Amino acid sequence: HLTVQYSPSTALLSWDVTKGATNFTAEAVTPEGLTVACEISNTSCTFPNLDCGQIYNISVTAHNSVCSDTVTSDPIETGQSCDL
């Protein structure tokens, strides 16, 4: 389960622990291919300074030595103006 909370230019991702996972890769990707990512061993990640007026597709992939598994959220749209 992946939860995304966002304001005009920042997204906070959090997800459930995946049994056996040793690390996670979280990504926010625009349709144009602009990618923001973090690799982390816990179950949350913050993406500050996202570009305004963009749609980001959010995903988190859990990894271990044998395989990986990806979960996605609905796309988010950052505010047209980040002056809030």
N, C-alpha and C positions, 0 to 999 in steps of 0.2 A: 504494500500500500504506500503510495507516494502522495505527499501533501505539499502544495506550493502556496506560499503566502507572498504577495508582492505589492509593492508601492510603485510610484511612477518609474523608478530606475533601479530598484533593488528587489531581488527574489530570494526568499529563504525556502530551501527545500529540506524536507525531513521524510524519512522512510522507515519502514519496519525492519527489524533485524532479520537477516536471511541466514538460516542455519547453515553453517559451514563456510560462509563467506569470509574472506580474509581482508578484502578491501573493496572499495566502491569507486566508480567513475560517474560523476554527475555532469550532464551537459545541457546547455541552452543553445539552440541553433536556430538562426533565422532562415527563411526560405532562400536568401541569397548566399547562405553558407557561413555567415559570421558565427563563430563558435566561442563560447565561454565555457570553461570546464574546470573541475577540480577533482583530484584523486585523493581519497581520504579513507581512513579505517573506521571512522565512526558513522553515525546515521543522520548527519545533517551537514548542510553546506550553504553558504551565503554567496550570492553573486551580486556584488555591489557595482554601481556604475554601468548598468545596462544601457544601451543606446535607446533614446526616446523614440516613440512612434514606431516601434518594431514589434513583430510577432515572433515569439520564441517557442520552439518545440522543446519540451523538457523531457529528459530521460535520465534514469539511473541504472547502471549496470553493476551487479554484484559479481565478484570474481573469487575463484579459489584455484587451486593448482590443477583441477580437472576440467572445469567448465565455467561458463558465465551465463547470467540471466538478466534480461533487461525489462524494466517497467517504465511506462510513459504516462504523462499526464495530458490533459487537454492543453492546447496551446495557450500561452498568456500574451496579452498585448500591453506593452509598456505605454505610459502616458505620452500624449503628443508633446507636452511640455514637462520638463523635469525640474521646473522652478518651484516646486511645492515644498 
